[in-house]
Amino acid sequence: QVQLVESGGGLVQAGASLRLSCAASGRTFSSYAMGWFRQAPGKERDIVAAINWNGGRTYYSDSVKGRFTISRDNAKNTVYLQMNSLKPEDTAVYYCAAGGSVYSGPMRDGREYRYWGQGTQVTVSS
């Protein structure tokens, strides 16, 4: 069982940066692939970024590539999402998720993730 708690969201102006953190409970964190998803009002939940178990492989959606960076610290049971050059269209609730195994690459499909956090709101004003 893994519990995930996101933090770091907030209200910022366009062009600003935020770093989201997702703290995981349980000793099995390092064996999971992790992902960040977001859901804007009235829209579907979309993948933002994903990372494999040791951080050696990552995936980014086209909309955030070059602006966001996903990373993980397995010693701290934490995954991060550094978000730079934020745009109003980045406004959403951001969720972290855990799933797969050490054999998994970065997973893009939310259905492959077993555990989800409660989400943290990110609002970017123009």
N, C-alpha and C positions, 0 to 999 in steps of 0.2 A: 504494500500500500504506500502510495506517495501522495503527500499533500503539497500543493503549490500555492504560494502567496506572492502576488505581484505588488510592486510599489514603484513609486517614482513618477507617476502620472501627474498632470496638472494643466494649468492654463498658461500658454505662452504666446508670444507674438510670432508671426511668420519670420522665418530666418533664424529663429532661436534653436537651441539644442536641449534635449532631455535624455536622461539615461534611465531606462526601466530595468528593474531587477526582479528576478523571480527566485525566491528562496524555496528550496525543496526539503521536506522532511524525509527521513529514511535513509538507510545505508546503501540503497540500490540506485541512487541518483546517477552515479557515473556509468551505469550500464544502459541508460536510456538515451535515445535521441531526443532532442528538444526542439520546440518550435514556438514562434511567436505568430499569433493571428490577430486580426482586428475586425471589428464589425461596426460599421457606421449605421446610424438610424435608417431603417427601411432598406438596408442592403444585407447581402449575405456575408457570412464570415469568410474572410479571405486570408490566405497565407501571406505573411510578411517576410519571414526569414526562418531558416531551420539550420540545425547543426547536428553533426553526428556525435557519438558518445565521447570522443576525445578531442573534439574541436578541430579535427584535421580537415573536415569537409563542411562546407556551408552552401546554402542556397538563399537567394534573394529574389523577391518578385521584381519585375521590371520597374514598378512604380517607386521602389525604394533603393534600387541598386545605385551604389555610389554615394548615398546619403546615410544609410543605416548600416550598422555593424553588429552582428550577433557574436557573442563570445560566451565562454563558460569557464567556471572555476570549480572543478570537481572537488577540490579540497574544502571549498566553502559551500558546496551543494547549491550553487547559484548560477543562473544563466542571465546574461545581460543583453539589452538591446540599446545601443548608442544611436540616438537619432539626431542627426544634424540637418541644418537647412530645412527646417520643418515648414510645411505648407498647410494652408487651410484644409486641403483635401486629405491630410493625414489625420484629421479629427476622427476619433473612433474610440471605442473601448478596446483595449489591447489585452489579449489573453496569452498566457504561456501554457504549454502543453508538453507532456512527457509520454513517450511510447517507444515501441520497437525494442531493439536490443543492441548489443555491441556489433552486430552484423548489419545493422541498418545504416543506410546513408541518410542524408538530410531528407526528411519526409515532407512532402508538399500537401498531402491529402489529410484533412482533419480526421477522417475516419480511421486513420492508422494510429491515432494517439489515444492512449488509454486514460490519462489523467489530465485534468484541466484546473486552472486557477479560477478565481472569481472575477478577475478582470480589473483593470485600472483605466480610468478615463484620461484621455489625452485630447485637449482642445487647443487648436491653433487659430488664433484670430488674425485677420488680415490687416 
